[in-house]
Amino acid sequence: MRYAAATLAIDAVIDTEGKDPDEVPVPALIGDDYAALIRLRNEIEDAYAAGTPRYRCPVCREPVFLRCGFRHKTDPRLSKDFHFWHGKKKSNCPLSQKARLTPEAIMAAKYHGQREGAAHIRLKQLIHDSLCEDPRFTDVAMERTWRLEGDPRQWRRPDVSACYLGQPVVFEIQLSTTFVSVMAERRHFYRERGALLVWIVADFNSQWATLAHEDIFYPNNRNMFVANEGTLVASHRAQALMLEAHWLVPKAEAGEIKFDDQDDLVDFGDLTQDVARQRIFHFDTDAAEARIKTVLMDDPLRSAFDRFWKRHLKGASSEAEVHAQNREWQDLRLRVQQRSGVVLPEYPDDLEPILNAIYSVRDGEPGQLVGWGHADLVKLAHHLYVSHKPVLWPYRIALDVYNRAATMRKHDTTGKWRKEKVPTYLAAILRGDPAYRMKEGMRELLSFLFPEMADLLDRPAHEVLEDERERRYNSRLYSLSKGTPHESTDRA
């Protein structure tokens, strides 16, 4: 989608970070990546707030900034026009648009004589009361004045401030339109004070977000935090600050990266804090997107491996076919080693127990498991428990990743697997029983062939299980806060 305005008063800008300051065409700079565009918009404001403007007008050499307009009022998300403008002060530049008040003057005029709205006051109180439920937070205050050390003329009065285990944290409520420049100035101010700025909103939907919300969401690793009456109740129950987190999860689909919206109730203590970049997030969307880009590069090789494996399981009907499959396997061994460093065994038969198990979870259906004669995944689990113990841990991870918990519950009619076998094998894995240890190189191979499993395979078992327990607990709290029934997420 095109995001540059059709008519541009400033059609090129000077990039001050280039080796030799050159004019950059504005349409190319704006591009067609919306997430990157919103990040760029905020980076420009951050650079200006830090005293190092990134882009300048090619005529007057004054700083310029990204602004958004709308082609159609009926569907603003699908009709945004971005352009550069002089913005901060009145400019006599021939390229300047009509003179306007500064953002500060507009904000002052907009809110002159008005008191905070009831929604803002209530949300501020919700955050304050939630913080008071959490013993990790100290020095909780509303509207305390902060001054910049060395320059007392610079000050801010955040809605709520506190210290989290010694780390200063400020919470700002965002309910109305706020200039991106104001947001950038606040980030810069609190960064200079060594504090972390956390934006809180009353509701969020990435598909219909306002530009002000997007100016928070995209620079914050595509994470947003909501507070409401439900999060206050959850904070009281957990004796910890609980917030409703919204984030984007990238996925590969037909060779492209798509994003799914997700939300959950999260403990503030589980969030990643990045004071230097003024970010706080539950899910690292940027890192996940980078991994998927790498994964997409290797998708053709994974597809070739999948095709070979299906042919291998069918067997060869002639000597010529045997030789052809052997040549194909040796070629795959070389290509996989070059791309991942994984050395495959000389013959594929050695991999059948573990690969057939994972393929069965990912692709199999009851009565049609991959490479096995078992009727369903529970019967396969019992077989692995007896004959292939090292496969049980990656099998469990696959059941989680490919959302097979409901299938396992359905076919575990006696409860024997869940109540007897699962506790036994998990206890053995946690105490380091060598009988359950994966063979050397299997973790790396599975991570390459099934990249969606890689994160869990890389982590110690006790961490994965602790996260599962916490996820189930938070899921129950979230259901209670929403007044909805809780669905079990017990794994196998």
N, C-alpha and C positions, 0 to 999 in steps of 0.2 A: 504494500500500500504506500502511496506517495504521501509524505507528511510535510514537505516544503510547500509554502504558499505559492499559488500560480504566479502572482505578481509580487516581486521582492524589491523594496526600496534599496536594501543593501543586498546585492547579489554575490558579494565576495567579502571575506574578512581576512585580516592578517593574523596568522597563528604565531603568537609570541614564543611558543615553545619549540618552534622549528629551528633547524640549524641556521638557516638564513631566512629571516621572516619573509614568508611568501604569502600571496593571496590564495585563499582556499575557496573554491566555489561553494556557495551556501547550499544548493541542492544536494551536492555530494556529501557535504558535512552532515546535513540533517539525515539523509539516507532513508532506509525503509525498515530499520530495526527499532521498534517503539521503545523497548526496554533500554537499549543503548542510548536512545535519544533523551529519555527522561534522566538517565544517569549523567549524560553530557550536560544537560541543562543545569543540574545541581553542581556538577564539577566547575562549571563556569562561575556560578555564584560563590562557591567555596573559594575559588582562586581570587575572586575580587575581594571577598571578606578578609582574606589573608594578605591583601595588599599587592597581589601579583596577578593582575588581570590576564586572562588567557587569550582572548580575542579582541582585536581593535578594528575600528573603522578604517578602511583604506584611504579615506579622504582626509578626515580630521585627526586620525590616530587616537581618538578617545575610545575607552572600553565600550564594547557592545555585548548584548545579552540575548538569550533565546526567549522568545515570547510565543504564546499560543493564542490563536484566534479560532473562530469556528465558521465553517462554510454554511452549515445548516443548524438551526437551533433545535430541530425536532429530534435529531439523533447525534448529539455532540461527540460521542465516542468514535463514531465512524466518519467524522467530518472535521478533524482537527487540522489547522494550518499553522505551521511553525515558521517564524521568521526572526531575523535579528533586528534589534532596535537599540537606540542610544540609552534610553531608559532612566538612568539615575538622576540626571540633572538636565536642565534646559540646554539644548544644543543649537548652535547656529550652523551646524553642518548642513550642507545642501542635501545630504541624504536623510537627514532627520525627519521623522514624522512630526505632526503637530505637537507643540509643547504640551506637556501634561504635568500635573502635580507629581511630586515624588511619591513612592509607595508609602512613606511615613506620613506624608500630608494626607494622602487618600485615607489611610487607615484611621488617622486622627479625626478626619472629617466624618468618616463613616460611623465611628463609635463615640463621637463627642456627646457627652451628656447621657450616654446610655450606661446602664448597669449590666453586669454579666447576666446572661439568660439563666432561667431555672435549670435547664438541661446541663449547662456548663457547671453551675454551682453543685448540682447533684453528682455529676461525674467526678468532680474534684474531691468531693466528700467521700465518694466510693473508694477512690484511690487512697486517700488518707486513712480511712478506716481499715482497708485491706492491709496496708503497710503496718498498722498498729497490731494486727493479728500475727505478724511474722517477727519472731524474736531476732532474726538475722538483721533486721533493719533498726537503726537507731537514729536519734535526732530528726524525727519526722516532723515536718512543719509545712504549713500552707502559706504561700505568698511571702516567703522570706526573701529579703533583698540580698542579691549576690553582687559583689563588686570585683572588678578585675584588679588583681594585685599590680601595683605600680601605676595604675591609672584609675583612681576612684570615680572619675567622671563616667566611665563605662560601667553600666550596671544592668542587671536583669532581675525580674521577680517571677520565678517559675510558679506554676500552679501548686505543685507539691515538690518538696525536696526531702532527701533522707540520705543516710549512709548505709550501704549494704556491705557488711563485713569489712568496713573501712573504706570502701569505694564510694565517693560521692555520686549520687544519682538524682537527676531531676526529671519530673514528669510534667509534660505539657499536654493540655487537652486541645484537640483540634476538631472543632465543630463547624467552623465557618471558613470562608475563603481567606487564605493567608498567602502573601506574596512569597515566591520562591526565594527572593533576596532576603526576606525576613527570616526564613528558615535557615538559610546559609549563615546569616549573621549569628543566629543563636547557636548553631553547631560550632562555629568558630569560637564564640565566647566561652562556651562550656568546655570545649577542648582545651583552651588556654588555662582554664581553671582545673583541669584534670578530672572533670566530671563527665558522666555519661548522660546524654539526653535521650529520653524515651518518650516517643509520641504515643498518645492514647486517643482512640476514637470510640464513638458510641456504637458504630456498626460498620461493616466493610464487606464489599463484594468487588472483586477485581474486575469483573466484567462491566460494572456500571460505576466504577470509582470516579470521583471528581478529580480534576487536575491537581487540586491541593493534596488530596489523598495519594495520588500517584507520585507526587513530589516527595512524599515520605516513603512510600512503598518500594519503589524501584531502587533508590540509593541504599535502602536498608535491606539489601539482599532479597528483595521481594518478600519481605515479612511485614506483617502489620499486627498490632495488638489492640484488642477491644476490652473494655471494662463495662460491666453492667451489674444489675442486682444479682444475677446468677454467679458471677465471679466473686462477688463479696461473700455470698453464702459458701462457695467453695473454699475461699480463703479462710473463713472461720473454721470450717470443718478440718482443713488440712493444717491449720496454724502456719500457713505460708502464703505469700502473695501468689495468687493464681490469676492468670490472664487467659483470655480467649485469643489464641494465635491463629492467624490466617497466613498461608504461604502458598507458593507455586511449586509443584513438583514436575520437573521435565521428564519427558518420556520419548523414546524413539518410536516413530510411527510412519511406516511407508518411506523410510529413509530420511524423514524430517524430524525436527524436534518440536513436540507439542507440549502444552502445559496443562496440568490438572490443578484445580483449586482444592486445597485441603484446609481443615481447621480442627483444632482440638484445644482442650484445656491444658495449660502448661504451668509448671512451677517456675517462678522467676529464676531460681537457683540452677535450673537446667538449661538456661539460655546462654548462648555464646555472647560475651561482651567484648566489644572492640572499640575502646575509647579513642584510639588514634584516628579511626575512620568514622567515629560516632555512629556505630551500628550495633544493634542487638538483635539476634535472630534465633529462632528455634530450629529451622532447617536451612542448611547451606545450599541455597538454590544455585548460586553462581558456580560452586564447586561441582554440584551434580550435573549442571549443564555442560561444564568442561569435560567431565568424565564421559558423558553421552556422546559428545563430539568425537572423542577418541574411540569410543565403542563403535560408532557408525563407520569409522574408517576400516574397522576389522570385520564388519558384518558380512561382507562377501566370503571371507574365509570361514566364518562360523557357519554360514549357510552351506558351504561346500562340505564341511565336516558333518553337518546334520544329514545331508544327502548320502554321504558315504556310509554313515552309521546305519541308516535304514537299509541300504543295500547289503551291508555286511551281515545284519541280523537275518536277512532272507537267505543268505548263503549263496554259494556259486554253483551253477548247474553244469559247468564244463571246466576243463583244465585251462582253457583260454581265459575264462572269466576269473578263475583263481589268480592267474598271473596279472590280469588287469587290475584286480582289487589290490594285490600286493604292491603294484607300481603306484597306484593311487594313494595307498597308505604311506608309502615312503615319501611321496611328494608332500602329503599333508604333514608328516613329521618334520620335514625341512621347513615348510612355510610357518607352521605353528612355532617352531623354535626361533625362527628369525623374528617373528612379530612379538612373541611373549617371553622367550627364554625358556619355555617349558619343553623338556625332552620327553616325548612320547615313547612308550615301550616299543620294542621291535615288532610285536604283534598286537593287534587290537583286542584279542580275546581277554587279555589281562585286565582290561578296563570295563568289561561287561557288567559286573555287579554294580559298580558305582554309577556308571553312565546310564545303564538301563533304569536304575532307581530314580535318578533325577529326571530323565526323559519321561518316565511314567508319571511323575508328579506334574511336570509341566504340560505334557501333551496327551497323557493317557486318559481313558474313560473306563468306567466299571466294565470289566470283562474284556477290555482291550488295552491292557497295560503294555508298555514297550519292552519286549524281550522277556516277559515273564508270563507264566500261566495262571497267576493268581487272579481272583475275581475282583479284588478291590485293593485300595491303598492300605487298609488296615491289615488284611491278610499278608500283603507284601511286607508291612512293618514287622509282623510276627516272624516272617521268614528271615528278614535281616537281623532281627534280635538273636536268632538261633545260629545263623550261618555266616553273617557278614557284619559283625559288630562295628567295624570301623566306618561303615556306611551310615550308621544311625544319625550321627550329628549333622552331616550335610543333608541327609534326608529330612531331618526336622527343619533345617533352615529353608529347604525348598518348599516344604509344606506351608511355612510362614510366608515366604516371598510370593508364592503363586496362589495364596489365599485358599488353601485346601482344608482349613480348620473345620468348616461346616461339613465337608465330605467325610472327614475322619469321624466326627461325632455321629453322623448318620449311619456309618457302617460298623462302628464300635458298639454293636447292640447290647453286648453283655457288660461293657465298661471295663473289661479285663485289661485291654491295652492301656487305656488312660489311667486306670486306678492302680494297676499292678506293675506293668512293664515300664511305663514312662518314668515313674519315680526311681525304679531300680537302675535303669541305664543312665539317667541323668546323674544320679549319685556316683556311679562308677566313673563317668566322664569328669565330674568335678573333683574327684580325688585322684585323677590322673591315671586311671587303670590303663595299662598299655594295650589291653585287648581291644579297646575302643579307639585307639589312636589311628588317624588316617595315615596311609602310606606316604612316603616322601614324594613331594611334587603334586599330590592330588589337590591340595588347596589351591595351588597356582593354576592348575589345569581347569578346575571348576570355575575359578574366578574369570578365566579367559573365555571359556565356552558359555558360561551363564553369568554375564557381568552384573546382572541385577542381584546376584547372591554375594558379590565380592565383599561388600561392606561388612556383612555379618560373618562371613568366613574369616575375615582378617581379625576379628575381635575375639578375646578370650571368652570361653563359654559362660563363665560366671557373670561377665558384664552383659552378655546377650540375655541371659535369664533374668537378671535384675531389671533390665529395661522392660522385659515382657511383663514382669510383676507390676512395675510402675505404670506401664501403659494400661494394664487392666484396671488398676486403681483409679487412674485419671479418667479412664473411659466411664467408669461408674459415676465418678463425681460430675463429669460433663453431662451424663444422662440425667442425673438428679437436678443439675442446674437448669437444664432445658425442659425438665418434666417429661422425658421420654423413656420408654423401656430400655433397659440395658441388655445388649446382646453379647453373650459370652464370646471371648476370643481365645479360649484355651487352645494351646497348640498340642502337637503330638510329640 
